[in-house]
Amino acid sequence: MAQGVVHAHWTWAFWTLWYFGAMAALRVALLLTGRARGPRVTVVLVMGGVLGLGLLFETADRGAELVYRHGVGVGVLPGAPQ
């Protein structure tokens, strides 16, 4: 029943991971080339961070839907101590 939501959550998480990985690589490249300072770079990095927060929010919203609406991962496993 929750397979569609699981897939949506996985997809958002996948792209969020790649986005923040690319942002980190960009930041490292800027630091290594000495271009990490300046108001333009700061504005671009802040805007990129805000976009990343949007991705993170959507991923978390899908995960919350899995837990609170579908109950994924909240049951007791058979044979597990209680």
Summary of the structure (lengths in Angstrom):
residues: 82
radius of gyration: 18.4
end to end distance: 26.4
largest distance: 58.9
contacts: 178
relative contact order: 0.16
helix: 74%
strand: 0%
